[in-house]
Amino acid sequence: MTVRKTAEGRTIQGFKMKLYPGFAAEYEKRHNELWPEMQDMIHEYGGHNYSIFIDEETNTLFGYIEVDDPDTYAKSADTPINRKWWDFMASVMETNADNSPVSVDLPCAFHLD
């Protein structure tokens, strides 16, 4: 699939993750209380317009983020604050051995600014 970009030249990234059953409200609560240092890190690494949607019937999360540079944004995974966030969220969602979310990239088939 073609890499899609916004009018500002940002790369659009989409992905899906999975919640454990019964944790949709807790997931939303934790994100509504997103730590300021986590928000700062996302912006520092070029993340913008970040949204996550919950399909409560399947416990599937659908994420959307615009990034200035995918390679730079990928480096945010190794920051201490991101690792701390993964540890904090591991009790409500499917994770890998390092507590990173099990995540599947979704190709963008269409975008309209």
N, C-alpha and C positions, 0 to 999 in steps of 0.2 A: 504494500500500500504506500501511497505517497505521504511524505511528511507534510502535515498541515501546519500552517502558520497563521497567526492573527495579523490584522492590519499593522500592528506595531512591530511585526517581525518575530514575535515569540513563538516558540514551538509548542504545539498543543500535545499534551500527554493524557491518556486515559488508562485506567486500570481497574481491576476488581479485586476485592478481598472478601473474607467471609467472617461473620460474627458467630459466636456460639449462640445457640438458641436462648432467647429471653434477655439478651443484653443490648438491645437496640436503644432503650432509654438511657442506660448507663453510658453507652458509647457516645450518644449525643451530648449528654451532660458533661462528660470529660472534655469533649471538643469545644463546648460552649465556654468552658473555663480554661481554654488553651493558655499555657504558660507564656508570659510575655517574651521570655528568652527563646522559646520555641518559635514563636511568630517572627521574632527578629532574625533567627537563623534562616528560616524559609525565605525571607526577603533578601537577606545577605547573599544567599546562594542563587538568587535570581528567580524565585518562585512568585507567581502572581495569580490572582483570580482562582484560588484553590477552593474547590467544592467537593464534598463527598455526599452521595445520595444513598439512602438505605431502602432496599426492597425488603420490607418486613415479612413478606410471605416466604422468602427464601433465605433471609439473613445475609443477603449479598450486598456488599458495599460497592458503589461505582464512584470512582474518583476522577476528577478533572482538574488539571493544573496547566497553567501557561508558564513556560520557563524561558529565560533569556538564552541560556545555552545548556543543552541536555548534559554535556560532559561535566560542566561546573556543578549543575544541580545534583548530579549523581554522587558527587563527593560529599554532599550534606549527610549522607547515610552514615559516614564515619565520624561525625561530630559527637562529642560527649552528650550534648543535650538531646540529640536524636536517639542515641542509645538509651538514655534515661527514659525518654518517651516510649520507646519500644517496650522496655521493661514494665512501665506503668500500664500499658495497654494489653500486655500479654494475657491477662486473666479474662479478657472479654472477646478475644478473637483468635483465629487460627494463626499460629506463628511457626517459624523455622526454629532450629536449635538455638540460634543466637537471639531469639525473641523478635527478629524482624518479621513483619507481617507476611504471610503467604500471599503473594501478589502476582496477578497475571496482567501483563500489558495488553491493552486493547487498541487496535489500530483505529485511527479516525477516518471514517468513510466519508464524512461530510462536515463542513464548517462554513458558517456564514457570519461575518462581523455585522 
